[in-house]
Amino acid sequence: QVQLVESGGGLVQPGGSLRLSCAASGSISRFIDFCWYRQAPGKRRELVASIRSGDIANYADSVKGRFTISRDNARNTLYLQMNSLKPDDTAVYYCKYTTNWGQGTQVTVSS
């Protein structure tokens, strides 16, 4: 079983940036999607971005042009670079690999 640990969340002002990391223990295949989700208070968990073999990335419309997903296969780590953050980006961010979820990291965008 793969264990996932997110880090990098915090409080940032609108327009600011954060970089989230998700460190995976266990065997990770670069042929399987590695994903970031988020869940805001009172809302359903939603897919933010995913990356697959060949570094093919997909993004939710709400984050296109602002967020970038990447992975370091040698370090078994997934990243999410978040720029031009908005208050609507406030949520707990989770990484997901197959059926495994991390514990989440809180991102709060507020002035």
URKAHU-V433372 format. One record per pair of residues at least 12 apart in sequence whose ideal C-beta (glycine too) atoms are under 6 Angstrom apart, sorted by the first residue. I is the first residue (numbers start at 1). J is the second residue. D is the distance in whole Angstrom. If there is no record, write none. Layout:
BEGIN
i->I j->J d->D
i->I j->J d->D
END
This chain:
BEGIN
i->2 j->24 d->6
i->2 j->26 d->4
i->2 j->97 d->5
i->2 j->100 d->5
i->3 j->25 d->5
i->4 j->22 d->6
i->4 j->24 d->5
i->4 j->95 d->5
i->4 j->100 d->6
i->4 j->102 d->4
i->5 j->23 d->5
i->5 j->102 d->6
i->6 j->22 d->5
i->6 j->95 d->6
i->6 j->102 d->4
i->6 j->105 d->4
i->7 j->21 d->5
i->8 j->20 d->4
i->8 j->21 d->5
i->9 j->105 d->3
i->9 j->106 d->5
i->9 j->107 d->5
i->11 j->108 d->5
i->12 j->85 d->6
i->12 j->109 d->6
i->13 j->111 d->5
i->14 j->86 d->6
i->14 j->109 d->6
i->14 j->111 d->6
i->16 j->85 d->5
i->17 j->83 d->5
i->18 j->82 d->5
i->19 j->81 d->5
i->20 j->80 d->4
i->20 j->93 d->6
i->21 j->77 d->6
i->21 j->79 d->6
i->22 j->78 d->4
i->22 j->95 d->3
i->22 j->102 d->6
i->23 j->77 d->5
i->24 j->76 d->4
i->28 j->76 d->5
i->30 j->53 d->6
i->30 j->73 d->5
i->31 j->53 d->5
i->33 j->50 d->5
i->33 j->52 d->5
i->34 j->51 d->5
i->34 j->71 d->6
i->34 j->78 d->5
i->34 j->97 d->5
i->35 j->50 d->4
i->35 j->96 d->5
i->36 j->48 d->4
i->36 j->49 d->5
i->36 j->80 d->5
i->36 j->95 d->6
i->37 j->94 d->5
i->37 j->96 d->6
i->38 j->91 d->4
i->38 j->93 d->5
i->39 j->91 d->6
i->39 j->92 d->5
i->40 j->91 d->4
i->48 j->60 d->5
i->48 j->63 d->6
i->49 j->67 d->6
i->49 j->69 d->4
i->51 j->69 d->5
i->51 j->71 d->6
i->57 j->69 d->5
i->66 j->83 d->5
i->66 j->84 d->5
i->67 j->82 d->5
i->68 j->81 d->4
i->78 j->95 d->5
i->85 j->109 d->5
i->87 j->109 d->5
i->89 j->109 d->5
i->90 j->108 d->5
i->90 j->109 d->5
i->92 j->104 d->4
i->92 j->106 d->5
i->93 j->105 d->5
i->93 j->107 d->6
END
